[in-house]
Amino acid sequence: ILQKWGAGCHFYGLGEDESIDELQRTLESGERILSLFCELPSNPLLKSPNLKRLRSLADKYKFMIVVDETIGNFCNVDALSWADVVVSSLTKIFSGDSNVMGGSMVLNPKSAFYKPLKDVLAEDYEDLIWSEDAIFLERNSRTFKERSKTVNENTEALCDLLINHEKVHKIFYPKFTCRENYDAVKLKTADAGYGGLFSMLLKDEKSAAQFYDNLHCAKGPSLGTNFTLVSPYTILAHYTELDWAAEFGVHRHLIRVSVGLEDREKLLSMFKAALDAVE
């Protein structure tokens, strides 16, 4: 979106230390940026950026850090200690019931940008949320913490099973992907975990199709639902740019899984059965 309609941007699609090295070289060359946008963790490869290093660069070169913590969610990660702005989709696990849409933006009161951002919002912000949407969001969110804990545990059990399965080529999940960066901002609470989203690769497209077709759960493009929801992510999100997406590790037969609140043993059995169907 920023590349198409913004004032100009650099896209660091790999999102790891090499990308920060590149950013640092750009800044050291004298170029300045207004802000840096990142996800914690990223969608769909579940990579977590080195927020401590980014914070150091932001303080030195005076730019904002905006973190989308939708996938990590604030029951699991502390983004606000490192970001100037934290945004989140309230449509996802905050709600869970898939019957309302919303989003949030939180300004860090300790940020050097807090006052100018607050002044702009005070002048331009329009409170357009529909009353019934607000009612549904509040009602659904009452069980957010409990649901987050269950989803964390279900997802970790599932990924622990899949990571060692002979028919699974790779699992993308914060416990196994850029874990050091995720753990650096993971909350030190008993219920904090690695979130409810992961992606997986099988050996080829045929295997992926067999697995997907034999996985008996809801199929669709969203995430953070109270029920398990699976999608052929790359085909849906990057159909017209498959080769471009592959340059950043998002392969065309990647399958993204948003884990729900189902009974854990039933979930494990469902995924085992789908893998058994792969020739």
C-alpha positions as CSV (number, residue, x, y, z in Angstrom):
1,I,0.0,0.0,0.0
2,L,2.8,2.4,0.9
3,Q,4.7,1.6,-2.3
4,K,1.6,2.2,-4.4
5,W,0.1,5.3,-2.8
6,G,2.5,6.6,-0.2
7,A,5.1,9.4,-0.5
8,G,7.8,6.7,-1.0
9,C,9.2,3.9,1.0
10,H,11.9,1.2,1.3
11,F,10.6,-2.4,1.5
12,Y,12.7,-4.8,3.5
13,G,10.8,-8.0,2.7
14,L,13.1,-10.5,4.5
15,G,12.7,-8.8,7.8
16,E,15.8,-10.2,9.5
17,D,19.1,-8.7,10.7
18,E,20.3,-8.4,7.1
19,S,17.4,-6.1,6.4
20,I,18.3,-3.9,9.4
21,D,21.9,-3.8,8.2
22,E,20.6,-2.5,4.9
23,L,18.4,0.1,6.7
24,Q,21.3,1.2,8.8
25,R,23.5,1.7,5.7
26,T,20.7,3.8,4.2
27,L,20.5,6.0,7.3
28,E,24.3,6.3,7.6
29,S,24.3,7.6,4.0
30,G,22.4,10.6,5.1
31,E,18.9,9.6,3.9
32,R,16.2,10.2,6.5
33,I,12.9,8.4,7.0
34,L,9.7,9.4,8.9
35,S,8.7,6.1,10.3
36,L,9.3,2.3,10.2
37,F,6.4,-0.1,10.0
38,C,6.7,-3.7,11.1
39,E,4.6,-6.7,12.4
40,L,5.2,-8.6,15.6
41,P,5.5,-11.3,14.3
42,S,5.1,-11.1,10.5
43,N,2.4,-12.5,8.3
44,P,2.7,-15.2,7.0
45,L,6.3,-16.3,7.9
46,L,6.0,-15.4,11.6
47,K,9.3,-13.6,11.7
48,S,9.9,-11.2,14.7
49,P,12.1,-8.1,14.1
50,N,14.9,-7.1,16.4
51,L,12.9,-4.4,18.1
52,K,15.7,-3.4,20.5
53,R,18.1,-2.8,17.6
54,L,15.4,-0.9,15.7
55,R,14.7,1.2,18.8
56,S,18.3,2.2,19.0
57,L,18.4,3.3,15.3
58,A,15.1,5.1,15.7
59,D,16.4,7.1,18.7
60,K,19.6,7.9,16.9
61,Y,18.0,8.9,13.6
62,K,14.8,10.4,14.9
63,F,12.1,8.3,13.2
64,M,9.0,6.6,14.5
65,I,8.5,2.9,15.0
66,V,4.9,1.6,14.3
67,V,4.3,-2.0,15.3
68,D,1.3,-4.1,14.3
69,E,1.0,-6.6,17.1
70,T,-2.2,-8.3,15.9
71,I,-0.6,-11.7,15.5
72,G,1.5,-11.6,18.7
73,N,-1.2,-9.7,20.6
74,F,-0.7,-7.9,23.9
75,C,-1.4,-11.0,26.0
76,N,1.8,-12.4,24.7
77,V,4.2,-9.6,23.6
78,D,5.2,-6.1,24.9
79,A,5.4,-4.0,21.8
80,L,4.7,-0.6,23.4
81,S,8.0,-0.5,25.3
82,W,9.8,-0.4,21.9
83,A,7.3,1.3,19.6
84,D,6.1,4.9,19.3
85,V,2.7,3.6,18.0
86,V,1.1,0.2,18.3
87,V,-1.7,-0.8,16.1
88,S,-3.8,-3.9,16.2
89,S,-6.8,-5.5,14.3
90,L,-9.6,-6.0,16.8
91,T,-11.3,-8.1,14.2
92,K,-9.0,-11.0,15.0
93,I,-8.4,-12.8,18.3
94,F,-9.5,-9.8,20.4
95,S,-13.0,-10.5,19.1
96,G,-12.7,-14.1,17.9
97,D,-16.3,-14.5,17.0
98,S,-15.9,-13.2,13.4
99,N,-19.0,-11.1,13.7
100,V,-17.5,-7.5,14.0
101,M,-14.7,-5.5,12.6
102,G,-12.5,-2.9,14.2
103,G,-9.0,-1.7,14.8
104,S,-7.0,0.2,17.4
105,M,-4.0,2.5,17.6
106,V,-2.1,3.2,20.9
107,L,0.3,6.1,21.2
108,N,3.3,5.6,23.6
109,P,3.2,8.4,26.1
110,K,6.9,8.1,26.6
111,S,7.6,8.7,22.9
112,A,9.2,11.9,21.6
113,F,6.4,11.9,18.9
114,Y,3.6,11.5,21.4
115,K,2.5,15.2,21.6
116,P,2.6,16.0,17.8
117,L,0.7,12.7,17.1
118,K,-1.8,13.4,19.8
119,D,-2.3,17.0,18.5
120,V,-3.0,15.7,15.0
121,L,-5.4,13.1,16.2
122,A,-7.2,15.6,18.4
123,E,-7.8,17.7,15.3
124,D,-8.5,15.1,12.6
125,Y,-9.8,12.0,14.3
126,E,-13.4,11.1,13.7
127,D,-15.0,8.6,16.0
128,L,-17.1,6.6,13.5
129,I,-17.5,3.3,15.2
130,W,-21.0,2.1,15.1
131,S,-22.6,1.6,18.5
132,E,-23.5,-2.0,18.0
133,D,-20.0,-2.8,16.7
134,A,-18.6,-1.3,20.0
135,I,-21.1,-3.5,22.0
136,F,-20.1,-6.6,20.2
137,L,-16.4,-5.9,20.5
138,E,-16.7,-5.3,24.2
139,R,-18.8,-8.4,24.7
140,N,-16.5,-10.6,22.7
141,S,-13.3,-9.3,24.3
142,R,-14.4,-10.4,27.8
143,T,-12.8,-13.8,27.3
144,F,-9.8,-12.5,25.3
145,K,-7.2,-13.5,27.8
146,E,-8.6,-17.0,28.4
147,R,-9.0,-17.6,24.7
148,S,-5.5,-16.4,24.0
149,K,-4.0,-18.9,26.5
150,T,-6.0,-21.8,25.0
151,V,-5.0,-20.9,21.5
152,N,-1.3,-20.5,22.5
153,E,-1.3,-24.0,24.0
154,N,-3.2,-25.6,21.1
155,T,-0.9,-24.0,18.6
156,E,2.3,-25.0,20.4
157,A,1.1,-28.6,20.7
158,L,0.3,-28.7,17.0
159,C,3.6,-27.2,15.9
160,D,5.5,-29.5,18.2
161,L,3.9,-32.4,16.4
162,L,4.3,-31.1,12.9
163,I,7.9,-29.8,13.2
164,N,9.2,-33.4,13.3
165,H,6.7,-35.0,10.9
166,E,8.4,-36.6,7.9
167,K,5.9,-35.1,5.4
168,V,6.3,-31.6,6.6
169,H,9.2,-29.6,5.0
170,K,9.1,-26.5,7.2
171,I,7.1,-24.9,10.0
172,F,7.0,-21.1,10.4
173,Y,6.1,-20.3,14.0
174,P,7.7,-17.9,16.5
175,K,9.0,-20.7,18.7
176,F,11.1,-21.9,15.8
177,T,11.4,-18.7,13.7
178,C,13.5,-15.7,14.9
179,R,12.8,-17.0,18.4
180,E,15.5,-14.8,20.1
181,N,13.8,-11.7,18.8
182,Y,10.3,-12.8,19.9
183,D,11.5,-14.0,23.3
184,A,13.1,-10.6,23.9
185,V,9.7,-8.9,23.9
186,K,7.6,-11.8,25.1
187,L,5.8,-11.1,28.4
188,K,7.1,-12.8,31.5
189,T,3.7,-14.2,32.5
190,A,2.6,-17.8,32.8
191,D,-0.1,-17.4,30.1
192,A,2.1,-15.7,27.5
193,G,2.9,-17.9,24.5
194,Y,3.8,-17.8,20.8
195,G,0.4,-17.0,19.5
196,G,-2.2,-18.8,17.4
197,L,-0.8,-18.5,13.8
198,F,1.7,-20.6,11.9
199,S,2.5,-21.5,8.3
200,M,3.7,-24.7,6.8
201,L,5.3,-26.1,3.7
202,L,5.1,-29.6,2.4
203,K,7.5,-31.0,-0.1
204,D,5.6,-29.8,-3.2
205,E,2.4,-28.4,-4.5
206,K,0.7,-31.8,-5.0
207,S,1.4,-32.7,-1.4
208,A,0.1,-29.4,-0.2
209,A,-3.1,-29.8,-2.2
210,Q,-3.7,-33.3,-0.8
211,F,-3.1,-32.1,2.7
212,Y,-5.3,-29.1,2.3
213,D,-8.2,-31.0,0.7
214,N,-8.1,-33.6,3.5
215,L,-7.9,-31.1,6.4
216,H,-11.5,-31.0,7.6
217,C,-11.8,-27.5,9.1
218,A,-12.9,-24.1,8.0
219,K,-11.1,-22.6,5.0
220,G,-10.8,-18.9,4.5
221,P,-8.5,-15.8,4.5
222,S,-8.8,-14.3,8.0
223,L,-7.1,-15.3,11.2
224,G,-7.6,-15.1,15.0
225,T,-11.0,-16.9,14.9
226,N,-12.2,-19.0,17.7
227,F,-12.3,-21.9,15.3
228,T,-9.3,-23.2,13.3
229,L,-9.1,-21.5,9.9
230,V,-6.7,-22.6,7.1
231,S,-5.9,-20.9,3.8
232,P,-3.6,-21.3,0.8
233,Y,-2.2,-18.0,1.8
234,T,0.1,-17.1,-1.2
235,I,-2.5,-18.1,-3.8
236,L,-5.0,-15.8,-2.2
237,A,-2.8,-12.9,-1.2
238,H,-0.2,-12.8,-4.1
239,Y,-1.9,-14.6,-7.0
240,T,-0.6,-12.0,-9.5
241,E,2.9,-11.8,-8.1
242,L,3.8,-15.4,-7.1
243,D,7.4,-15.2,-8.2
244,W,7.9,-11.9,-6.4
245,A,6.5,-13.4,-3.2
246,A,8.8,-16.4,-3.5
247,E,11.8,-14.1,-3.5
248,F,11.0,-13.4,0.2
249,G,10.4,-17.0,1.1
250,V,6.6,-16.9,0.7
251,H,6.2,-19.9,-1.6
252,R,3.2,-20.5,-3.7
253,H,2.2,-23.8,-1.9
254,L,2.5,-22.3,1.6
255,I,-0.4,-23.1,3.9
256,R,-1.3,-20.7,6.7
257,V,-3.1,-22.0,9.8
258,S,-4.9,-20.0,12.4
259,V,-5.6,-22.3,15.4
260,G,-8.8,-22.1,17.3
261,L,-10.3,-23.3,20.6
262,E,-11.1,-26.9,19.6
263,D,-10.3,-29.8,21.8
264,R,-6.5,-30.3,21.5
265,E,-6.6,-34.1,20.8
266,K,-9.2,-33.6,18.1
267,L,-7.0,-30.9,16.5
268,L,-4.0,-33.2,16.6
269,S,-6.0,-36.1,15.1
270,M,-7.4,-33.9,12.4
271,F,-3.9,-32.8,11.2
272,K,-2.5,-36.3,11.5
273,A,-5.3,-37.6,9.3
274,A,-4.7,-34.9,6.7
275,L,-1.0,-35.8,6.6
276,D,-1.8,-39.5,6.3
277,A,-3.7,-38.7,3.1
278,V,-0.5,-37.2,1.5
279,E,1.0,-39.7,-0.8
